[in-house]
């Protein structure tokens, strides 16, 4: 096992006791299908996925510093489309070069690099055999004026296969007017990807201005993101990527006054997430646990996103997110901007710090 580069408790500081000593009293860890070295044999092999999917899933889990642990650390860089290339790469213009993106993933000890058709296709013959490729096949482009928010395909599944990818990824904006169309074409493309033996990863994001109620933003609420996850596993995503929950009570808020939205019960908050009857309160590990519960009790693992770069606080934020994910029963982090919007050596060190959380045997499932 690689040597640890950080002391997790020191990085967490005053939060260490609350995060490392918390015991989840909602859904027991014994009910979960937690990540581990035998995850493909124990869980994935029970599914209808073919032998080539199992092989590529195992390759993904065997790569990088976390190889053999059952956990993953993935570098995602599709921000050149999602957030505009100039705005994303201005802090480090070298990342306009696709080779530098892949080199950061390798230097950072990642299990895989996730990026666009263009980025990974540009360096496929040099790197596809050195680190697993995860090709993101749809994106939200920001050139339409005024900006629109819709995930559209940028290529096809066969291209992913031919460039040597082990996995494909997609985003669905659940709750948006376009979500029905996105669900249908992503489901079709995931089925095709499975036929080629590739693993499928779904960014289960929410998008609707109505999800902001009385000044509170519920786009990362545990209950709404949990249901998005449940829709994602229904279309046979093999791994779910989701934002870490920041609050709860989205369904309750959207069913206040004269409005009516979806279906919910107070037990979702009180018994399954450790909150009050309207979703108030709740420990961050319990809120993340609820996301995993919606992933068929972890049969389809959860990876959380690393979020935007805020500068000096990035290390503590990344380690905190990793601790919450791991202790909730998650499989890892997919963190990009915190790594590539700084010099490569510093970016690699931050990725190593995230991985240290999963390598540290003292950080256990709550």
N, C-alpha and C positions, 0 to 999 in steps of 0.2 A: 504494500500500500504506500502511495506517495507520502512524503513528509508534509505536515500541515504548515501553511505559511502564516496563519493568524491564530489568535486565541479568540474563539467565538464569544466567550463570556466578556472578555475585555472590550471587544468591539461593541457589544450590546450595551455596555455601561449600566445605567440605572434601569434599563428595561430587562436586564438579564434574568432576574428572579421571576418576573411576571411571565416571560416567554419560555424560559427553560424549565421552570418548575410547574407550569400549568398542567392540570389533569382534566382532560375532556370528560364531562359528565352528560353529554348529549348522546350521540351515537358512539358506542364503544369501538375502540380500535380492533377488538376481536371480531367485529362484524365486517371489517374492511379486507379487501384484497390488496395488501400493501406491496410496494416495490421490493425487490430483492434479487439476488443473483439468479434465482430460478424462475423469474417472472414469466418468461416465455413458456417454459415447460408447465408451470403451475396454472397459468391463467390463459395466455394467448392460444396455447395449443388446444384448448377446449372449444375454441370458436370455429367458424366455418372458413377462416382464412387459409389459403393454400400454403404449401410447404415453402414456396419462394418468399411469401410474406414473412413467415416465421424466421427464415434465414436472414432476411434483411433487418427484421426487428432485432434479432440477436446481434447482428453486426453493429447496429446502432448502440445497443447497450454495452457492447464490448470495446468501444472506442474511447479514446481520450483518457484523462486522469481518473474519470469515474468508471472506466471500463471494468466490468465484472461485479459492480455493486448493485446494479439494477436501477441506478439513478442516472439522470441526464443533465448536461449543461450544454445548451445550444446557443450559438451566436446567430441572431437574425438581423439581416441588413437588407430590408426592402424599402427603407425610408426614402431612397432616391425617387421612388414613385409616390409613396404614401404621403411624404412630407416635403417633397421637392428636393432635388439633388443638392442645389446650392445651399439651402437652409440646413440640410442634414450634414453635408461634408465640409462646410466652411471652416469649422474648428480644426479639421485635418484633411486638407485637399487630397492627400495621397489615397484616400479611400474612394476617390473617383475611379481608381484602377481596381478592377475586380480581383486581381491577384493579391492585393494588400488585404482585402476582406478575408479571403481564404487563409492567408498567412496568419492573420490575427486569430482566427479560429484554431489553427494548428498550434500556434505559439501559446494560446490560452488554454490548451488542453481540452477543447470542447469535444463532445460526442459527435457533433454534426455542425455544418454551416447551412443556414437557411437564407435563400435569397431568390432573385428573379431569374427568369429564363435567360435574360441577357447577361447578367453577371456570371452565373454558373456555366452557361454555355460558352462564354468567352475564354474560360480557362479549364474546360472539362478534361481535355486530354492530359493536362499537366497535374491535375489534383483529384479527379474523381476516384482514383484508386488509393488516395492517401488519406482522405477524410470523407465520411458519408455526406452526400449532398441531399438537402431537402429543398425541392423546387417549389416556390410559392407561385401558383398558377393564376391567381386573380388579385386584383388591386383596386384601390380607390384612387383615381387620378384627379389632380387639382388644377388642371388647365381649363376646364369648362368654366365660362363666366356667365353668371355668378357660379361659384363653386357648387358642385353637386356631390352627393355622398352615396356612391353605389359601387359595389364590388363587381368588376367585369373581368371575364377571362382574357388573358394575354397570350395564350398559347394552348397547346393540347397535351394530353397525357403521354402520347407516344414520344414527343420531344423529350419529356422528362426521362423516360426509360432509355432513350438512345444516348443521352448525355451521361448515363451511368448513375442516375439518382437512386437512392435506396428508399426515398420517401417523397411524397408530395404534400403540399400544404395549401389551405384556402381559408378565406375569411367569409363568414356570413354575418351581415348586420341584422340580427334578430330584432324584430319590432319595427323595422323600416318598411315603407310601402313596397320596396323591391325584394323583401325577404323571401316571399313565396317562390319567385323565379330563382333566387340564389340557392335556396334549399334544393330545388329540383335539379339544377345543372350541376351543383357540387355533388349531390348524391350520385348522379350518373357518372361523373368523372372519378369519384372515389371507387365506384364499382369497377370501372375500367382500370384504375391504378392497381387495385387488388388483383385483377386478372393478369397484370404484368409482374406481380410479386412485390409491389411497393407498399410501404406503410403510409397510412393517411393521418394527417394532423390538421385539426380544425381550430382556427381562431374563432371562438364563440363570443363575438362582441355584440353589444346592444347599440341601437341608434334610433332614437326618436325624441324630438324636443318635448313630447309629453311626459318623458321620464324625469323631467325636472318639475317638482311640485313645491310650491310655496318657497322657492329659493333653495330647495334641497335637491341635489343631483343624485338620482338613483341608478345611473348607468353602471355602477359597480356594486350595486346592492346584492347581498348574498342570495336573496330569494329570486330575484330576476335573473342574475347570472347563473344560478343553479338550474333554473328551468331552461335557459339557453343551452347549458351543458347537456341537459337531458335530451333536448332536440338533436344536439350534435352527435351524441352516441347512438341515437336512433338511426341516423343515416350512415352508421358504421365508420365513424372516425375511430382510429386506433389510439390516438392521444388527443386530449383536449387542451388547448391553450386558452387561459382565461386571466383576466385582470384579478389581482388580489382584492377581495371584498373590502370596501371602505365603510359600509354601513349596511343596514337591513331595513325591511319594511316597505319595499317598493310596491308590492301588491296592495298592502294596506293603504298607502298614500294614494294610489291610483283608484281605490274604491271608496274614497271619502266624498262627502257631500252628495251630489246628485250623479256622480260618475260611477261607472261599473266597468271593471276590466278583469278579464281572466277569472281564475278560480283560486281561492286560497283558504287556509284554515289557520286559526291562531296557534295550533300545535306546531306549525311550521316554524314559528318563532320561539315558542316557549320550550318545546320538547326537543326539537331538532337543531336549534341554533343557540339556545341559552339566552334568549332575549325576552323582553316583555311582550305582551300580546299585540303590540303594534310594531314590533321589530326594533324597539329601542335597546341600547346596550349590546351586550354580547362580546365575548372575548374574540380577538382576531383569529385565533386558532380554531375556535368553534365555528366561526363564520366560514372559514376556508374548508373545514370538515364538511359543512353542509354542501359546498360545491362538489366535493368528492363523492358524497352520498348519492348525488344525482348522476354521477358517472357510473351507475350500476355498482355502487359500493366499492368503487376503485378498480373494477375489472377493466375499465378504460381509464388509464391514469391521467392525472392532472399535472400540467406544468403551468406555472404562473409567469406572467410577463414582468420584466424588470423595471418598466416605466422610464420616464424621461430622465435626462441627466440634469442634476441640480448643482453640480460642481463639487464642492468640498464634502458635502454630505452623502455622496454617492455610495461610498464603501459601507457606511453604517446602514443606509437604506437597503442596499442589496443583500447584506448579511441578514438583516431583519426579515426581509421578504423570504429568503431561503429558509430561515428557521421556522417561520410560520407555515410555509408549504410542507417542509419535511415533517414537522410535528403534527400537522393535520393529516398526514398520510399521502402527500403528493410525491411525484416522481422527479421534480426538479424545476429549474428555472430556464427561461429563454430570454436572455438579456442582451440588448444591442447597444442602445445609445449611451448607456453608462460606460460601455467598453470602447466603442469606436470614436466617440467624441473626445478622446484624449490621446496622447502619444501611445504608440503600440506597446511599449514596455509597461506603461501604467495600466493600459487596457487589459493586457494579459494578466497582470497582477490582480486586478479586480475580478476577473473571471476565476482565477485560482482561489480567491477568497470565498467566492460563492461555492465553488466545489468543495472547499474545506468543510463547509457546514455538513455536506452529505458524506464526507469521509470521516467526520468526527463521530465516533461511536457513542459518545456521551450525549449527543443530541438525538433523542429517541421519539417515537410516535407517542403523542399524548393520550 
